[in-house]
Amino acid sequence: MKKYVCTICGYVYDEAVGDPDSGIAPGTLWADVPADWVCPVCGVSKAEFSEM
């Protein structure tokens, strides 16, 4: 599974972990994360993330 980092604050979205606090289950691929999901730390969109 891949990881994606927020280029603004450094938060890492790990596909294996997901973002359960935001309703994103563990194992959710980045492509399957909803377009309106935002970084749980700084609130920016998926567009501000880069693959690690």
mmCIF file as Biopython writes it, N, C-alpha, C and O atoms, coordinates in Angstrom:
data_model
#
loop_
_atom_site.group_PDB
_atom_site.id
_atom_site.type_symbol
_atom_site.label_atom_id
_atom_site.label_alt_id
_atom_site.label_comp_id
_atom_site.label_asym_id
_atom_site.label_entity_id
_atom_site.label_seq_id
_atom_site.pdbx_PDB_ins_code
_atom_site.Cartn_x
_atom_site.Cartn_y
_atom_site.Cartn_z
_atom_site.occupancy
_atom_site.B_iso_or_equiv
_atom_site.auth_seq_id
_atom_site.auth_asym_id
_atom_site.pdbx_PDB_model_num
ATOM 1   N N  . MET A ? 1  ? 0.851   -1.185 0.000  1.0 0.0 1  A 1 
ATOM 2   C CA . MET A ? 1  ? 0.000   0.000  0.000  1.0 0.0 1  A 1 
ATOM 3   C C  . MET A ? 1  ? 0.892   1.242  0.000  1.0 0.0 1  A 1 
ATOM 4   O O  . MET A ? 1  ? 2.031   1.217  0.467  1.0 0.0 1  A 1 
ATOM 5   N N  . LYS A ? 2  ? 0.338   2.326  -0.538 1.0 0.0 2  A 1 
ATOM 6   C CA . LYS A ? 2  ? 1.107   3.555  -0.694 1.0 0.0 2  A 1 
ATOM 7   C C  . LYS A ? 2  ? 0.781   4.556  0.407  1.0 0.0 2  A 1 
ATOM 8   O O  . LYS A ? 2  ? -0.190  4.412  1.149  1.0 0.0 2  A 1 
ATOM 9   N N  . LYS A ? 3  ? 1.637   5.580  0.482  1.0 0.0 3  A 1 
ATOM 10  C CA . LYS A ? 3  ? 1.447   6.677  1.422  1.0 0.0 3  A 1 
ATOM 11  C C  . LYS A ? 3  ? 1.510   7.984  0.648  1.0 0.0 3  A 1 
ATOM 12  O O  . LYS A ? 3  ? 2.224   8.103  -0.348 1.0 0.0 3  A 1 
ATOM 13  N N  . TYR A ? 4  ? 0.754   8.950  1.123  1.0 0.0 4  A 1 
ATOM 14  C CA . TYR A ? 4  ? 0.693   10.266 0.499  1.0 0.0 4  A 1 
ATOM 15  C C  . TYR A ? 4  ? 0.885   11.314 1.590  1.0 0.0 4  A 1 
ATOM 16  O O  . TYR A ? 4  ? 0.303   11.217 2.671  1.0 0.0 4  A 1 
ATOM 17  N N  . VAL A ? 5  ? 1.703   12.311 1.292  1.0 0.0 5  A 1 
ATOM 18  C CA . VAL A ? 5  ? 2.024   13.331 2.291  1.0 0.0 5  A 1 
ATOM 19  C C  . VAL A ? 5  ? 1.429   14.682 1.896  1.0 0.0 5  A 1 
ATOM 20  O O  . VAL A ? 5  ? 1.459   15.077 0.730  1.0 0.0 5  A 1 
ATOM 21  N N  . CYS A ? 6  ? 0.893   15.370 2.886  1.0 0.0 6  A 1 
ATOM 22  C CA . CYS A ? 6  ? 0.378   16.724 2.686  1.0 0.0 6  A 1 
ATOM 23  C C  . CYS A ? 6  ? 1.585   17.651 2.528  1.0 0.0 6  A 1 
ATOM 24  O O  . CYS A ? 6  ? 2.444   17.720 3.408  1.0 0.0 6  A 1 
ATOM 25  N N  . THR A ? 7  ? 1.641   18.353 1.414  1.0 0.0 7  A 1 
ATOM 26  C CA . THR A ? 7  ? 2.778   19.233 1.154  1.0 0.0 7  A 1 
ATOM 27  C C  . THR A ? 7  ? 2.715   20.517 1.981  1.0 0.0 7  A 1 
ATOM 28  O O  . THR A ? 7  ? 3.667   21.298 1.992  1.0 0.0 7  A 1 
ATOM 29  N N  . ILE A ? 8  ? 1.607   20.733 2.666  1.0 0.0 8  A 1 
ATOM 30  C CA . ILE A ? 8  ? 1.453   21.930 3.490  1.0 0.0 8  A 1 
ATOM 31  C C  . ILE A ? 8  ? 1.901   21.668 4.931  1.0 0.0 8  A 1 
ATOM 32  O O  . ILE A ? 8  ? 2.697   22.428 5.484  1.0 0.0 8  A 1 
ATOM 33  N N  . CYS A ? 9  ? 1.385   20.588 5.540  1.0 0.0 9  A 1 
ATOM 34  C CA . CYS A ? 9  ? 1.666   20.364 6.965  1.0 0.0 9  A 1 
ATOM 35  C C  . CYS A ? 9  ? 2.459   19.092 7.264  1.0 0.0 9  A 1 
ATOM 36  O O  . CYS A ? 9  ? 2.945   18.920 8.382  1.0 0.0 9  A 1 
ATOM 37  N N  . GLY A ? 10 ? 2.594   18.196 6.277  1.0 0.0 10 A 1 
ATOM 38  C CA . GLY A ? 10 ? 3.365   16.980 6.500  1.0 0.0 10 A 1 
ATOM 39  C C  . GLY A ? 10 ? 2.557   15.773 6.962  1.0 0.0 10 A 1 
ATOM 40  O O  . GLY A ? 10 ? 3.124   14.703 7.181  1.0 0.0 10 A 1 
ATOM 41  N N  . TYR A ? 11 ? 1.234   15.928 7.113  1.0 0.0 11 A 1 
ATOM 42  C CA . TYR A ? 11 ? 0.395   14.780 7.486  1.0 0.0 11 A 1 
ATOM 43  C C  . TYR A ? 11 ? 0.547   13.689 6.435  1.0 0.0 11 A 1 
ATOM 44  O O  . TYR A ? 11 ? 0.588   13.974 5.238  1.0 0.0 11 A 1 
ATOM 45  N N  . VAL A ? 12 ? 0.632   12.435 6.884  1.0 0.0 12 A 1 
ATOM 46  C CA . VAL A ? 12 ? 0.780   11.314 5.964  1.0 0.0 12 A 1 
ATOM 47  C C  . VAL A ? 12 ? -0.504  10.489 5.949  1.0 0.0 12 A 1 
ATOM 48  O O  . VAL A ? 12 ? -0.951  9.994  6.984  1.0 0.0 12 A 1 
ATOM 49  N N  . TYR A ? 13 ? -1.094  10.348 4.750  1.0 0.0 13 A 1 
ATOM 50  C CA . TYR A ? 13 ? -2.216  9.436  4.571  1.0 0.0 13 A 1 
ATOM 51  C C  . TYR A ? 13 ? -1.626  8.100  4.152  1.0 0.0 13 A 1 
ATOM 52  O O  . TYR A ? 13 ? -0.998  7.989  3.099  1.0 0.0 13 A 1 
ATOM 53  N N  . ASP A ? 14 ? -1.832  7.091  4.978  1.0 0.0 14 A 1 
ATOM 54  C CA . ASP A ? 14 ? -1.344  5.737  4.726  1.0 0.0 14 A 1 
ATOM 55  C C  . ASP A ? 14 ? -2.552  4.893  4.324  1.0 0.0 14 A 1 
ATOM 56  O O  . ASP A ? 14 ? -3.498  4.746  5.099  1.0 0.0 14 A 1 
ATOM 57  N N  . GLU A ? 15 ? -2.517  4.338  3.107  1.0 0.0 15 A 1 
ATOM 58  C CA . GLU A ? 15 ? -3.652  3.534  2.635  1.0 0.0 15 A 1 
ATOM 59  C C  . GLU A ? 15 ? -3.957  2.376  3.575  1.0 0.0 15 A 1 
ATOM 60  O O  . GLU A ? 15 ? -5.118  1.998  3.728  1.0 0.0 15 A 1 
ATOM 61  N N  . ALA A ? 16 ? -2.943  1.812  4.200  1.0 0.0 16 A 1 
ATOM 62  C CA . ALA A ? 16 ? -3.146  0.681  5.113  1.0 0.0 16 A 1 
ATOM 63  C C  . ALA A ? 16 ? -3.900  1.102  6.366  1.0 0.0 16 A 1 
ATOM 64  O O  . ALA A ? 16 ? -4.613  0.292  6.960  1.0 0.0 16 A 1 
ATOM 65  N N  . VAL A ? 17 ? -3.753  2.350  6.771  1.0 0.0 17 A 1 
ATOM 66  C CA . VAL A ? 17 ? -4.371  2.854  7.999  1.0 0.0 17 A 1 
ATOM 67  C C  . VAL A ? 17 ? -5.691  3.572  7.707  1.0 0.0 17 A 1 
ATOM 68  O O  . VAL A ? 17 ? -6.629  3.497  8.500  1.0 0.0 17 A 1 
ATOM 69  N N  . GLY A ? 18 ? -5.761  4.265  6.574  1.0 0.0 18 A 1 
ATOM 70  C CA . GLY A ? 18 ? -6.941  5.064  6.252  1.0 0.0 18 A 1 
ATOM 71  C C  . GLY A ? 18 ? -7.016  6.296  7.138  1.0 0.0 18 A 1 
ATOM 72  O O  . GLY A ? 18 ? -5.997  6.777  7.632  1.0 0.0 18 A 1 
ATOM 73  N N  . ASP A ? 19 ? -8.208  6.798  7.336  1.0 0.0 19 A 1 
ATOM 74  C CA . ASP A ? 19 ? -8.464  7.930  8.235  1.0 0.0 19 A 1 
ATOM 75  C C  . ASP A ? 19 ? -9.791  7.660  8.932  1.0 0.0 19 A 1 
ATOM 76  O O  . ASP A ? 19 ? -10.801 8.302  8.645  1.0 0.0 19 A 1 
ATOM 77  N N  . PRO A ? 20 ? -9.773  6.692  9.861  1.0 0.0 20 A 1 
ATOM 78  C CA . PRO A ? 20 ? -11.025 6.277  10.514 1.0 0.0 20 A 1 
ATOM 79  C C  . PRO A ? 20 ? -11.804 7.423  11.163 1.0 0.0 20 A 1 
ATOM 80  O O  . PRO A ? 20 ? -13.034 7.390  11.196 1.0 0.0 20 A 1 
ATOM 81  N N  . ASP A ? 21 ? -11.105 8.429  11.678 1.0 0.0 21 A 1 
ATOM 82  C CA . ASP A ? 21 ? -11.789 9.566  12.307 1.0 0.0 21 A 1 
ATOM 83  C C  . ASP A ? 21 ? -12.628 10.353 11.302 1.0 0.0 21 A 1 
ATOM 84  O O  . ASP A ? 21 ? -13.572 11.049 11.679 1.0 0.0 21 A 1 
ATOM 85  N N  . SER A ? 22 ? -12.276 10.237 10.020 1.0 0.0 22 A 1 
ATOM 86  C CA . SER A ? 22 ? -13.024 10.921 8.961  1.0 0.0 22 A 1 
ATOM 87  C C  . SER A ? 22 ? -13.892 9.960  8.157  1.0 0.0 22 A 1 
ATOM 88  O O  . SER A ? 22 ? -14.443 10.334 7.121  1.0 0.0 22 A 1 
ATOM 89  N N  . GLY A ? 23 ? -14.014 8.716  8.635  1.0 0.0 23 A 1 
ATOM 90  C CA . GLY A ? 23 ? -14.862 7.739  7.960  1.0 0.0 23 A 1 
ATOM 91  C C  . GLY A ? 23 ? -14.185 7.005  6.812  1.0 0.0 23 A 1 
ATOM 92  O O  . GLY A ? 23 ? -14.865 6.359  6.014  1.0 0.0 23 A 1 
ATOM 93  N N  . ILE A ? 24 ? -12.854 7.088  6.708  1.0 0.0 24 A 1 
ATOM 94  C CA . ILE A ? 24 ? -12.112 6.398  5.657  1.0 0.0 24 A 1 
ATOM 95  C C  . ILE A ? 24 ? -11.520 5.132  6.272  1.0 0.0 24 A 1 
ATOM 96  O O  . ILE A ? 24 ? -10.618 5.203  7.107  1.0 0.0 24 A 1 
ATOM 97  N N  . ALA A ? 25 ? -12.026 3.985  5.858  1.0 0.0 25 A 1 
ATOM 98  C CA . ALA A ? 25 ? -11.638 2.706  6.452  1.0 0.0 25 A 1 
ATOM 99  C C  . ALA A ? 25 ? -10.198 2.322  6.113  1.0 0.0 25 A 1 
ATOM 100 O O  . ALA A ? 25 ? -9.687  2.694  5.057  1.0 0.0 25 A 1 
ATOM 101 N N  . PRO A ? 26 ? -9.541  1.574  7.013  1.0 0.0 26 A 1 
ATOM 102 C CA . PRO A ? 26 ? -8.218  1.042  6.687  1.0 0.0 26 A 1 
ATOM 103 C C  . PRO A ? 26 ? -8.282  0.244  5.384  1.0 0.0 26 A 1 
ATOM 104 O O  . PRO A ? 26 ? -9.248  -0.474 5.129  1.0 0.0 26 A 1 
ATOM 105 N N  . GLY A ? 27 ? -7.243  0.380  4.570  1.0 0.0 27 A 1 
ATOM 106 C CA . GLY A ? 27 ? -7.191  -0.325 3.298  1.0 0.0 27 A 1 
ATOM 107 C C  . GLY A ? 27 ? -7.787  0.458  2.139  1.0 0.0 27 A 1 
ATOM 108 O O  . GLY A ? 27 ? -7.815  -0.033 1.011  1.0 0.0 27 A 1 
ATOM 109 N N  . THR A ? 28 ? -8.272  1.690  2.406  1.0 0.0 28 A 1 
ATOM 110 C CA . THR A ? 28 ? -8.863  2.504  1.347  1.0 0.0 28 A 1 
ATOM 111 C C  . THR A ? 28 ? -7.760  3.115  0.484  1.0 0.0 28 A 1 
ATOM 112 O O  . THR A ? 28 ? -6.909  3.860  0.972  1.0 0.0 28 A 1 
ATOM 113 N N  . LEU A ? 29 ? -7.794  2.786  -0.804 1.0 0.0 29 A 1 
ATOM 114 C CA . LEU A ? 29 ? -6.807  3.325  -1.734 1.0 0.0 29 A 1 
ATOM 115 C C  . LEU A ? 29 ? -7.008  4.820  -1.896 1.0 0.0 29 A 1 
ATOM 116 O O  . LEU A ? 29 ? -8.123  5.325  -1.763 1.0 0.0 29 A 1 
ATOM 117 N N  . TRP A ? 30 ? -5.923  5.525  -2.184 1.0 0.0 30 A 1 
ATOM 118 C CA . TRP A ? 30 ? -5.985  6.972  -2.368 1.0 0.0 30 A 1 
ATOM 119 C C  . TRP A ? 30 ? -7.015  7.349  -3.429 1.0 0.0 30 A 1 
ATOM 120 O O  . TRP A ? 30 ? -7.761  8.315  -3.268 1.0 0.0 30 A 1 
ATOM 121 N N  . ALA A ? 31 ? -7.049  6.584  -4.504 1.0 0.0 31 A 1 
ATOM 122 C CA . ALA A ? 31 ? -7.997  6.862  -5.587 1.0 0.0 31 A 1 
ATOM 123 C C  . ALA A ? 31 ? -9.446  6.744  -5.127 1.0 0.0 31 A 1 
ATOM 124 O O  . ALA A ? 31 ? -10.340 7.341  -5.726 1.0 0.0 31 A 1 
ATOM 125 N N  . ASP A ? 32 ? -9.677  5.977  -4.070 1.0 0.0 32 A 1 
ATOM 126 C CA . ASP A ? 32 ? -11.034 5.765  -3.561 1.0 0.0 32 A 1 
ATOM 127 C C  . ASP A ? 32 ? -11.417 6.717  -2.429 1.0 0.0 32 A 1 
ATOM 128 O O  . ASP A ? 32 ? -12.556 6.704  -1.963 1.0 0.0 32 A 1 
ATOM 129 N N  . VAL A ? 33 ? -10.469 7.537  -1.989 1.0 0.0 33 A 1 
ATOM 130 C CA . VAL A ? 33 ? -10.783 8.553  -0.981 1.0 0.0 33 A 1 
ATOM 131 C C  . VAL A ? 33 ? -11.639 9.614  -1.685 1.0 0.0 33 A 1 
ATOM 132 O O  . VAL A ? 33 ? -11.268 10.083 -2.761 1.0 0.0 33 A 1 
ATOM 133 N N  . PRO A ? 34 ? -12.769 9.995  -1.098 1.0 0.0 34 A 1 
ATOM 134 C CA . PRO A ? 34 ? -13.655 10.964 -1.756 1.0 0.0 34 A 1 
ATOM 135 C C  . PRO A ? 34 ? -12.942 12.270 -2.105 1.0 0.0 34 A 1 
ATOM 136 O O  . PRO A ? 34 ? -12.045 12.711 -1.387 1.0 0.0 34 A 1 
ATOM 137 N N  . ALA A ? 35 ? -13.349 12.874 -3.207 1.0 0.0 35 A 1 
ATOM 138 C CA . ALA A ? 35 ? -12.732 14.110 -3.683 1.0 0.0 35 A 1 
ATOM 139 C C  . ALA A ? 35 ? -12.896 15.256 -2.687 1.0 0.0 35 A 1 
ATOM 140 O O  . ALA A ? 35 ? -12.090 16.187 -2.676 1.0 0.0 35 A 1 
ATOM 141 N N  . ASP A ? 36 ? -13.936 15.196 -1.848 1.0 0.0 36 A 1 
ATOM 142 C CA . ASP A ? 36 ? -14.168 16.285 -0.902 1.0 0.0 36 A 1 
ATOM 143 C C  . ASP A ? 36 ? -13.486 16.068 0.450  1.0 0.0 36 A 1 
ATOM 144 O O  . ASP A ? 36 ? -13.642 16.876 1.366  1.0 0.0 36 A 1 
ATOM 145 N N  . TRP A ? 37 ? -12.722 14.965 0.572  1.0 0.0 37 A 1 
ATOM 146 C CA . TRP A ? 37 ? -11.953 14.720 1.798  1.0 0.0 37 A 1 
ATOM 147 C C  . TRP A ? 37 ? -10.886 15.799 1.920  1.0 0.0 37 A 1 
ATOM 148 O O  . TRP A ? 37 ? -10.318 16.232 0.918  1.0 0.0 37 A 1 
ATOM 149 N N  . VAL A ? 38 ? -10.615 16.231 3.146  1.0 0.0 38 A 1 
ATOM 150 C CA . VAL A ? 38 ? -9.566  17.225 3.380  1.0 0.0 38 A 1 
ATOM 151 C C  . VAL A ? 38 ? -8.591  16.707 4.427  1.0 0.0 38 A 1 
ATOM 152 O O  . VAL A ? 38 ? -8.923  15.830 5.225  1.0 0.0 38 A 1 
ATOM 153 N N  . CYS A ? 39 ? -7.398  17.255 4.414  1.0 0.0 39 A 1 
ATOM 154 C CA . CYS A ? 39 ? -6.379  16.897 5.390  1.0 0.0 39 A 1 
ATOM 155 C C  . CYS A ? 39 ? -6.943  17.119 6.792  1.0 0.0 39 A 1 
ATOM 156 O O  . CYS A ? 39 ? -7.439  18.206 7.091  1.0 0.0 39 A 1 
ATOM 157 N N  . PRO A ? 40 ? -6.874  16.103 7.657  1.0 0.0 40 A 1 
ATOM 158 C CA . PRO A ? 40 ? -7.433  16.257 8.999  1.0 0.0 40 A 1 
ATOM 159 C C  . PRO A ? 40 ? -6.632  17.201 9.895  1.0 0.0 40 A 1 
ATOM 160 O O  . PRO A ? 40 ? -7.111  17.591 10.960 1.0 0.0 40 A 1 
ATOM 161 N N  . VAL A ? 41 ? -5.435  17.568 9.485  1.0 0.0 41 A 1 
ATOM 162 C CA . VAL A ? 41 ? -4.610  18.466 10.285 1.0 0.0 41 A 1 
ATOM 163 C C  . VAL A ? 41 ? -4.776  19.925 9.858  1.0 0.0 41 A 1 
ATOM 164 O O  . VAL A ? 41 ? -5.022  20.797 10.692 1.0 0.0 41 A 1 
ATOM 165 N N  . CYS A ? 42 ? -4.640  20.188 8.538  1.0 0.0 42 A 1 
ATOM 166 C CA . CYS A ? 42 ? -4.654  21.586 8.103  1.0 0.0 42 A 1 
ATOM 167 C C  . CYS A ? 42 ? -5.828  21.947 7.192  1.0 0.0 42 A 1 
ATOM 168 O O  . CYS A ? 42 ? -6.039  23.124 6.899  1.0 0.0 42 A 1 
ATOM 169 N N  . GLY A ? 43 ? -6.598  20.942 6.736  1.0 0.0 43 A 1 
ATOM 170 C CA . GLY A ? 43 ? -7.821  21.227 5.996  1.0 0.0 43 A 1 
ATOM 171 C C  . GLY A ? 43 ? -7.697  21.459 4.503  1.0 0.0 43 A 1 
ATOM 172 O O  . GLY A ? 43 ? -8.665  21.874 3.866  1.0 0.0 43 A 1 
ATOM 173 N N  . VAL A ? 44 ? -6.519  21.199 3.922  1.0 0.0 44 A 1 
ATOM 174 C CA . VAL A ? 44 ? -6.383  21.384 2.471  1.0 0.0 44 A 1 
ATOM 175 C C  . VAL A ? 44 ? -6.925  20.173 1.719  1.0 0.0 44 A 1 
ATOM 176 O O  . VAL A ? 44 ? -7.151  19.114 2.305  1.0 0.0 44 A 1 
ATOM 177 N N  . SER A ? 45 ? -7.130  20.342 0.422  1.0 0.0 45 A 1 
ATOM 178 C CA . SER A ? 45 ? -7.716  19.286 -0.408 1.0 0.0 45 A 1 
ATOM 179 C C  . SER A ? 45 ? -6.698  18.218 -0.787 1.0 0.0 45 A 1 
ATOM 180 O O  . SER A ? 45 ? -5.500  18.359 -0.543 1.0 0.0 45 A 1 
ATOM 181 N N  . LYS A ? 46 ? -7.211  17.140 -1.394 1.0 0.0 46 A 1 
ATOM 182 C CA . LYS A ? 46 ? -6.357  16.051 -1.876 1.0 0.0 46 A 1 
ATOM 183 C C  . LYS A ? 46 ? -5.307  16.525 -2.869 1.0 0.0 46 A 1 
ATOM 184 O O  . LYS A ? 46 ? -4.251  15.907 -3.003 1.0 0.0 46 A 1 
ATOM 185 N N  . ALA A ? 47 ? -5.593  17.621 -3.566 1.0 0.0 47 A 1 
ATOM 186 C CA . ALA A ? 47 ? -4.675  18.147 -4.580 1.0 0.0 47 A 1 
ATOM 187 C C  . ALA A ? 47 ? -3.332  18.566 -3.976 1.0 0.0 47 A 1 
ATOM 188 O O  . ALA A ? 47 ? -2.328  18.652 -4.682 1.0 0.0 47 A 1 
ATOM 189 N N  . GLU A ? 48 ? -3.322  18.823 -2.677 1.0 0.0 48 A 1 
ATOM 190 C CA . GLU A ? 48 ? -2.091  19.268 -2.005 1.0 0.0 48 A 1 
ATOM 191 C C  . GLU A ? 48 ? -1.245  18.100 -1.496 1.0 0.0 48 A 1 
ATOM 192 O O  . GLU A ? 48 ? -0.255  18.323 -0.798 1.0 0.0 48 A 1 
ATOM 193 N N  . PHE A ? 49 ? -1.613  16.866 -1.828 1.0 0.0 49 A 1 
ATOM 194 C CA . PHE A ? 49 ? -0.871  15.681 -1.386 1.0 0.0 49 A 1 
ATOM 195 C C  . PHE A ? 49 ? -0.008  15.142 -2.507 1.0 0.0 49 A 1 
ATOM 196 O O  . PHE A ? 49 ? -0.368  15.219 -3.681 1.0 0.0 49 A 1 
ATOM 197 N N  . SER A ? 50 ? 1.141   14.591 -2.127 1.0 0.0 50 A 1 
ATOM 198 C CA . SER A ? 50 ? 2.054   13.963 -3.070 1.0 0.0 50 A 1 
ATOM 199 C C  . SER A ? 50 ? 2.354   12.548 -2.609 1.0 0.0 50 A 1 
ATOM 200 O O  . SER A ? 50 ? 2.430   12.278 -1.410 1.0 0.0 50 A 1 
ATOM 201 N N  . GLU A ? 51 ? 2.526   11.642 -3.571 1.0 0.0 51 A 1 
ATOM 202 C CA . GLU A ? 51 ? 2.871   10.264 -3.234 1.0 0.0 51 A 1 
ATOM 203 C C  . GLU A ? 51 ? 4.270   10.224 -2.648 1.0 0.0 51 A 1 
ATOM 204 O O  . GLU A ? 51 ? 5.175   10.907 -3.125 1.0 0.0 51 A 1 
ATOM 205 N N  . MET A ? 52 ? 4.438   9.423  -1.613 1.0 0.0 52 A 1 
ATOM 206 C CA . MET A ? 52 ? 5.760   9.265  -0.980 1.0 0.0 52 A 1 
ATOM 207 C C  . MET A ? 52 ? 6.548   8.205  -1.705 1.0 0.0 52 A 1 
ATOM 208 O O  . MET A ? 52 ? 7.686   7.918  -1.333 1.0 0.0 52 A 1 
#
